[in-house]
Amino acid sequence: MNEFDEKHYYVYIITNRHHTVFYTGITNDLLRRIHEHRTKVVKGFTQRYNIYKLLYFEIFDSPINAIQREKQIKKYRREKKRALIDSMNPEWRDLYDEITDSF
């Protein structure tokens, strides 16, 4: 059993191929939600800007804490978001491939 098997909430940052646009979101199913971004199932911002690459995520047990964190990150300036990503993923790898391999 791993952290993706239990009921959690995820705050995540995704970007496009050239890292020019960031999107911060929240979900209770990280694999499903990133797959939706990648396959452009949902029309909107991420589809329009071809945002699909998972760079950063945090795990929460409480939806309230996750929502608060998402709002906090959304207020960050670009430089602070970049520093946050660097703290977890300094190579800016697509973490989606790594978390799907854990199953």
PyRosetta script that sets phi, psi and omega in degrees:
from pyrosetta import init, pose_from_sequence

init()
pose = pose_from_sequence("MNEFDEKHYYVYIITNRHHTVFYTGITNDLLRRIHEHRTKVVKGFTQRYNIYKLLYFEIFDSPINAIQREKQIKKYRREKKRALIDSMNPEWRDLYDEITDSF")
pose.set_psi(1, 138.0)
pose.set_omega(1, 178.2)
pose.set_phi(2, -128.6)
pose.set_psi(2, -178.0)
pose.set_omega(2, -176.0)
pose.set_phi(3, -64.8)
pose.set_psi(3, -14.5)
pose.set_omega(3, 179.7)
pose.set_phi(4, -88.7)
pose.set_psi(4, -7.4)
pose.set_omega(4, 179.6)
pose.set_phi(5, -87.1)
pose.set_psi(5, -25.8)
pose.set_omega(5, -175.9)
pose.set_phi(6, -93.6)
pose.set_psi(6, 171.7)
pose.set_omega(6, 179.9)
pose.set_phi(7, -80.4)
pose.set_psi(7, 109.4)
pose.set_omega(7, 179.0)
pose.set_phi(8, -135.5)
pose.set_psi(8, 170.8)
pose.set_omega(8, 176.8)
pose.set_phi(9, -126.0)
pose.set_psi(9, 141.4)
pose.set_omega(9, -173.2)
pose.set_phi(10, -124.1)
pose.set_psi(10, 133.5)
pose.set_omega(10, 169.3)
pose.set_phi(11, -106.8)
pose.set_psi(11, 131.4)
pose.set_omega(11, -172.9)
pose.set_phi(12, -138.6)
pose.set_psi(12, 158.2)
pose.set_omega(12, 173.9)
pose.set_phi(13, -124.5)
pose.set_psi(13, 128.0)
pose.set_omega(13, 175.5)
pose.set_phi(14, -124.2)
pose.set_psi(14, 163.2)
pose.set_omega(14, -177.2)
pose.set_phi(15, -147.4)
pose.set_psi(15, 178.4)
pose.set_omega(15, 176.6)
pose.set_phi(16, -94.9)
pose.set_psi(16, -177.1)
pose.set_omega(16, -175.3)
pose.set_phi(17, -58.5)
pose.set_psi(17, -37.8)
pose.set_omega(17, -176.0)
pose.set_phi(18, -99.0)
pose.set_psi(18, 8.2)
pose.set_omega(18, 177.7)
pose.set_phi(19, 58.6)
pose.set_psi(19, 34.5)
pose.set_omega(19, -178.8)
pose.set_phi(20, -92.2)
pose.set_psi(20, -18.7)
pose.set_omega(20, -177.8)
pose.set_phi(21, -134.3)
pose.set_psi(21, 136.0)
pose.set_omega(21, 176.0)
pose.set_phi(22, -112.5)
pose.set_psi(22, 147.8)
pose.set_omega(22, 172.8)
pose.set_phi(23, -131.5)
pose.set_psi(23, 129.1)
pose.set_omega(23, 176.8)
pose.set_phi(24, -109.6)
pose.set_psi(24, 129.9)
pose.set_omega(24, -178.2)
pose.set_phi(25, -139.8)
pose.set_psi(25, 178.1)
pose.set_omega(25, 179.1)
pose.set_phi(26, -138.1)
pose.set_psi(26, 145.3)
pose.set_omega(26, 179.9)
pose.set_phi(27, -157.7)
pose.set_psi(27, 162.1)
pose.set_omega(27, 172.2)
pose.set_phi(28, -103.3)
pose.set_psi(28, 2.1)
pose.set_omega(28, 178.2)
pose.set_phi(29, -144.7)
pose.set_psi(29, 90.8)
pose.set_omega(29, -173.0)
pose.set_phi(30, -62.7)
pose.set_psi(30, -44.3)
pose.set_omega(30, -178.8)
pose.set_phi(31, -61.2)
pose.set_psi(31, -47.4)
pose.set_omega(31, 179.6)
pose.set_phi(32, -61.8)
pose.set_psi(32, -45.5)
pose.set_omega(32, -174.9)
pose.set_phi(33, -66.9)
pose.set_psi(33, -41.9)
pose.set_omega(33, 178.8)
pose.set_phi(34, -67.4)
pose.set_psi(34, -37.7)
pose.set_omega(34, 175.6)
pose.set_phi(35, -59.4)
pose.set_psi(35, -40.8)
pose.set_omega(35, 177.8)
pose.set_phi(36, -62.4)
pose.set_psi(36, -41.4)
pose.set_omega(36, 177.1)
pose.set_phi(37, -63.1)
pose.set_psi(37, -44.1)
pose.set_omega(37, -176.0)
pose.set_phi(38, -66.4)
pose.set_psi(38, -35.4)
pose.set_omega(38, -178.0)
pose.set_phi(39, -94.6)
pose.set_psi(39, 1.1)
pose.set_omega(39, 175.7)
pose.set_phi(40, 58.4)
pose.set_psi(40, 39.2)
pose.set_omega(40, 179.6)
pose.set_phi(41, -66.7)
pose.set_psi(41, -39.5)
pose.set_omega(41, -176.8)
pose.set_phi(42, -99.8)
pose.set_psi(42, 124.8)
pose.set_omega(42, 178.7)
pose.set_phi(43, -73.9)
pose.set_psi(43, 146.1)
pose.set_omega(43, 177.8)
pose.set_phi(44, 146.2)
pose.set_psi(44, -154.4)
pose.set_omega(44, -173.3)
pose.set_phi(45, -55.9)
pose.set_psi(45, -50.8)
pose.set_omega(45, -175.6)
pose.set_phi(46, -67.5)
pose.set_psi(46, -32.7)
pose.set_omega(46, 176.6)
pose.set_phi(47, -69.8)
pose.set_psi(47, -45.5)
pose.set_omega(47, -177.1)
pose.set_phi(48, -60.3)
pose.set_psi(48, -39.3)
pose.set_omega(48, -176.5)
pose.set_phi(49, -102.2)
pose.set_psi(49, 11.3)
pose.set_omega(49, 177.2)
pose.set_phi(50, 53.1)
pose.set_psi(50, 50.8)
pose.set_omega(50, -178.7)
pose.set_phi(51, -94.4)
pose.set_psi(51, 121.3)
pose.set_omega(51, -174.0)
pose.set_phi(52, -149.2)
pose.set_psi(52, -15.5)
pose.set_omega(52, -169.4)
pose.set_phi(53, -89.9)
pose.set_psi(53, 115.0)
pose.set_omega(53, -179.8)
pose.set_phi(54, -78.2)
pose.set_psi(54, 116.1)
pose.set_omega(54, -178.8)
pose.set_phi(55, -106.3)
pose.set_psi(55, -25.8)
pose.set_omega(55, -170.6)
pose.set_phi(56, -156.8)
pose.set_psi(56, 144.5)
pose.set_omega(56, 170.7)
pose.set_phi(57, -155.9)
pose.set_psi(57, 155.0)
pose.set_omega(57, 174.4)
pose.set_phi(58, -127.8)
pose.set_psi(58, 150.4)
pose.set_omega(58, -177.7)
pose.set_phi(59, -113.1)
pose.set_psi(59, 135.8)
pose.set_omega(59, -179.6)
pose.set_phi(60, -131.6)
pose.set_psi(60, 147.6)
pose.set_omega(60, 173.3)
pose.set_phi(61, -86.9)
pose.set_psi(61, -24.0)
pose.set_omega(61, -175.3)
pose.set_phi(62, -109.4)
pose.set_psi(62, 129.2)
pose.set_omega(62, 177.2)
pose.set_phi(63, -65.6)
pose.set_psi(63, -31.4)
pose.set_omega(63, 179.4)
pose.set_phi(64, -64.6)
pose.set_psi(64, -45.2)
pose.set_omega(64, 178.3)
pose.set_phi(65, -64.3)
pose.set_psi(65, -38.5)
pose.set_omega(65, 179.3)
pose.set_phi(66, -64.9)
pose.set_psi(66, -43.4)
pose.set_omega(66, 179.5)
pose.set_phi(67, -63.5)
pose.set_psi(67, -41.9)
pose.set_omega(67, 178.4)
pose.set_phi(68, -61.8)
pose.set_psi(68, -42.5)
pose.set_omega(68, -179.6)
pose.set_phi(69, -67.1)
pose.set_psi(69, -41.3)
pose.set_omega(69, 178.2)
pose.set_phi(70, -59.0)
pose.set_psi(70, -46.3)
pose.set_omega(70, 179.3)
pose.set_phi(71, -61.7)
pose.set_psi(71, -39.5)
pose.set_omega(71, 178.7)
pose.set_phi(72, -62.9)
pose.set_psi(72, -48.5)
pose.set_omega(72, -178.9)
pose.set_phi(73, -64.6)
pose.set_psi(73, -39.0)
pose.set_omega(73, 179.9)
pose.set_phi(74, -60.6)
pose.set_psi(74, -27.5)
pose.set_omega(74, 178.6)
pose.set_phi(75, -80.5)
pose.set_psi(75, -15.1)
pose.set_omega(75, -178.6)
pose.set_phi(76, -63.2)
pose.set_psi(76, 145.6)
pose.set_omega(76, 170.2)
pose.set_phi(77, -73.3)
pose.set_psi(77, 162.6)
pose.set_omega(77, -178.1)
pose.set_phi(78, -52.5)
pose.set_psi(78, -43.4)
pose.set_omega(78, -177.7)
pose.set_phi(79, -61.6)
pose.set_psi(79, -39.5)
pose.set_omega(79, -179.6)
pose.set_phi(80, -71.0)
pose.set_psi(80, -36.3)
pose.set_omega(80, 175.2)
pose.set_phi(81, -64.4)
pose.set_psi(81, -41.2)
pose.set_omega(81, 178.4)
pose.set_phi(82, -61.6)
pose.set_psi(82, -42.0)
pose.set_omega(82, 178.9)
pose.set_phi(83, -64.5)
pose.set_psi(83, -38.9)
pose.set_omega(83, 178.0)
pose.set_phi(84, -62.6)
pose.set_psi(84, -45.7)
pose.set_omega(84, 177.5)
pose.set_phi(85, -61.8)
pose.set_psi(85, -46.2)
pose.set_omega(85, 179.4)
pose.set_phi(86, -57.8)
pose.set_psi(86, -34.1)
pose.set_omega(86, -178.2)
pose.set_phi(87, -66.0)
pose.set_psi(87, -28.4)
pose.set_omega(87, -178.6)
pose.set_phi(88, -105.2)
pose.set_psi(88, -31.3)
pose.set_omega(88, -168.2)
pose.set_phi(89, -143.9)
pose.set_psi(89, 69.3)
pose.set_omega(89, -174.0)
pose.set_phi(90, -61.9)
pose.set_psi(90, -23.1)
pose.set_omega(90, 178.2)
pose.set_phi(91, -88.1)
pose.set_psi(91, -5.5)
pose.set_omega(91, -178.7)
pose.set_phi(92, 56.5)
pose.set_psi(92, 42.3)
pose.set_omega(92, 175.6)
pose.set_phi(93, -70.9)
pose.set_psi(93, 157.8)
pose.set_omega(93, 173.6)
pose.set_phi(94, -80.3)
pose.set_psi(94, 105.8)
pose.set_omega(94, -175.6)
pose.set_phi(95, -71.5)
pose.set_psi(95, -17.1)
pose.set_omega(95, 178.7)
pose.set_phi(96, -57.2)
pose.set_psi(96, -44.6)
pose.set_omega(96, -179.9)
pose.set_phi(97, -61.7)
pose.set_psi(97, -38.1)
pose.set_omega(97, -179.3)
pose.set_phi(98, -70.0)
pose.set_psi(98, -41.2)
pose.set_omega(98, -178.0)
pose.set_phi(99, -76.3)
pose.set_psi(99, -27.5)
pose.set_omega(99, 176.5)
pose.set_phi(100, -73.9)
pose.set_psi(100, -28.1)
pose.set_omega(100, 178.0)
pose.set_phi(101, -70.5)
pose.set_psi(101, -17.9)
pose.set_omega(101, -177.4)
pose.set_phi(102, -78.2)
pose.set_psi(102, -1.3)
pose.set_omega(102, -179.3)
pose.set_phi(103, -99.3)
pose.dump_pdb("model.pdb")
